[in-house]
Amino acid sequence: LGLEGCSTLPLVKADEADGVVRVPRSSFQQGDKVILRTRALPFDVLVMARPDGGYHSLYLRCTHRDQPLTATGTGLHCPSHGSRFGMDGTVQEGPADKPLHTFRTTADDTDVIVDLKH
């Protein structure tokens, strides 16, 4: 996935354990966004550091027809049918009419923890 031109978001591959995936906080050294890929899900997850120090995660599956989304400088785009979503997961342009799925995301001293159950 690209973000603003030819820059690329870091890809983090991690396994699920007890319904959660742990992303090392060091993965955010290059910026405030990483793509999480886990065998537990068919689509990637965009994990973002918020300005307030928290984290937020969006499932990169279009709610219109279950297609993968692409990150752009201003949001998320479905190349299949044109739907656009804001970085908060809200629909900016259809045909999708439902927001993206979010995962409860917390952090400890070393990891960002994405809860796949919520």
C-alpha positions as CSV (number, residue, x, y, z in Angstrom):
1,L,0.0,0.0,0.0
2,G,1.3,3.4,-0.9
3,L,0.8,6.6,1.1
4,E,1.3,10.0,-0.7
5,G,3.2,9.2,-3.9
6,C,5.7,6.4,-4.0
7,S,6.3,6.1,-0.2
8,T,5.4,2.8,1.2
9,L,3.9,2.0,4.6
10,P,5.9,-0.5,6.7
11,L,4.4,-4.0,6.6
12,V,4.4,-5.9,9.9
13,K,3.7,-9.7,9.8
14,A,2.5,-11.1,13.1
15,D,0.7,-14.2,14.4
16,E,-2.4,-14.1,16.4
17,A,-2.4,-15.5,20.0
18,D,-5.5,-15.7,22.1
19,G,-7.4,-13.4,19.8
20,V,-4.8,-10.6,19.8
21,V,-1.9,-9.6,17.6
22,R,1.1,-7.7,19.0
23,V,2.8,-5.1,16.8
24,P,6.2,-3.9,18.2
25,R,6.0,-0.1,18.9
26,S,9.4,0.1,17.1
27,S,7.4,-0.6,13.9
28,F,6.3,3.1,14.0
29,Q,9.7,4.6,13.8
30,Q,9.2,5.6,10.2
31,G,5.8,7.2,10.7
32,D,2.4,6.9,12.4
33,K,1.0,4.1,10.2
34,V,1.8,0.5,9.6
35,I,0.1,-2.3,7.7
36,L,-0.5,-5.4,9.8
37,R,-0.7,-8.7,8.1
38,T,-1.8,-11.8,10.0
39,R,-2.8,-15.3,8.9
40,A,-5.8,-14.9,11.3
41,L,-7.5,-12.4,8.8
42,P,-8.0,-12.5,5.0
43,F,-7.4,-8.7,4.8
44,D,-4.7,-6.4,6.2
45,V,-5.2,-4.0,9.1
46,L,-4.1,-0.4,9.1
47,V,-2.7,0.4,12.5
48,M,-2.3,4.2,13.3
49,A,-0.7,6.1,16.1
50,R,-3.0,9.0,17.2
51,P,-1.6,12.4,18.2
52,D,-2.9,11.8,21.7
53,G,-0.6,8.8,22.1
54,G,-3.2,6.2,21.6
55,Y,-3.6,3.8,18.6
56,H,-6.4,3.0,16.2
57,S,-6.9,0.1,13.8
58,L,-9.0,-0.3,10.6
59,Y,-9.8,-3.5,8.8
60,L,-8.8,-2.9,5.1
61,R,-11.9,-4.6,3.7
62,C,-14.4,-2.5,1.7
63,T,-17.8,-2.8,3.2
64,H,-19.4,-2.7,-0.2
65,R,-18.2,-5.9,-1.8
66,D,-15.4,-7.3,0.5
67,Q,-12.5,-6.0,-1.6
68,P,-9.1,-4.9,-0.3
69,L,-8.5,-1.2,0.2
70,T,-5.6,1.0,-0.8
71,A,-4.2,3.7,1.5
72,T,-3.8,7.2,-0.1
73,G,-2.6,10.5,1.4
74,T,-6.1,11.5,2.4
75,G,-7.9,8.2,3.2
76,L,-8.6,4.7,2.0
77,H,-9.8,3.8,-1.5
78,C,-11.5,0.7,-3.0
79,P,-10.0,0.3,-6.5
80,S,-12.7,-2.1,-7.5
81,H,-15.8,0.1,-7.2
82,G,-14.6,3.5,-6.1
83,S,-15.7,3.7,-2.4
84,R,-13.6,6.1,-0.3
85,F,-13.2,6.0,3.5
86,G,-11.7,8.5,5.9
87,M,-8.8,7.6,8.2
88,D,-11.4,7.2,10.9
89,G,-13.2,4.5,8.8
90,T,-16.2,6.6,7.9
91,V,-17.6,6.4,4.4
92,Q,-16.6,9.5,2.3
93,E,-18.0,8.3,-1.0
94,G,-20.1,5.3,-2.0
95,P,-21.2,2.9,-3.2
96,A,-20.2,1.6,0.3
97,D,-22.7,2.7,2.9
98,K,-21.2,1.2,6.1
99,P,-18.1,2.3,7.9
100,L,-15.0,0.1,8.1
101,H,-14.6,-2.4,10.9
102,T,-12.3,-1.2,13.7
103,F,-10.5,-3.3,16.3
104,R,-9.9,-2.4,19.9
105,T,-6.3,-1.3,20.0
106,T,-4.2,-0.6,23.1
107,A,-0.5,-0.4,23.9
108,D,1.9,-1.4,26.6
109,D,5.6,-0.5,27.0
110,T,6.8,-2.5,24.0
111,D,3.8,-3.4,21.8
112,V,0.6,-2.1,20.2
113,I,-2.1,-4.8,20.9
114,V,-4.8,-5.3,18.3
115,D,-7.7,-7.3,19.7
116,L,-9.2,-9.3,16.8
117,K,-12.2,-10.2,18.9
118,H,-13.5,-6.6,19.2
